[in-house]
């Protein structure tokens, strides 16, 4: 089965391709010569994922999936949440987002957080959603140079290393995105039988 992954993020594409069985082939938006930024202006992770998948499906009439991910910190009432990618402002980057979060957690004992990914799949004109959550804590400083986004400051439950210190295979064993992708794969396998 061929699917379009509604992303231009090469890190996400690499992570997901690493999880897929050979009967599922994915390409990103670049393969469609689509280079626009799809807005993420909905008020929830679920709605952002759904909007991106539906937008590409309506434009190209193809089977497509999109994801949206948020880092939710309990003591900050779920911040940055749906605003994770632009937490430090519209023109920010991952470092600025992490710096803002670390600053907000100064003097906070409770540093519990969770990563949440929602994948929206439009397959044969029907919408399906898959969720993945991984719990952990926010480190006091960045550790590691692998991964992307908030990975250098997120320590998954049961680990002493940040996501950015884990290999891609180690991260894919436990990550929020891999949990959601595995649900997606299981669903597609059922459709293929």
Secondary structure, 3 states (H helix, E strand, C coil): CEEEECCCCHHHHHHHHCCCCCCCEEECHHHHCCCCCCCCCCCCHHHHHHHHHHHHHHHHCCCEEEEEEEEEEHHHCCEEHHHHHHCCCCCCCHHHHHHHHHHHCCCCCCCEEEEEEEEEEEECCEEEEEEEEEEEEECCCCCCCCCCCCHHHEEECCCCCEHHHCCHHHHHHHCHHHHHHHHHHHHHHHHHC
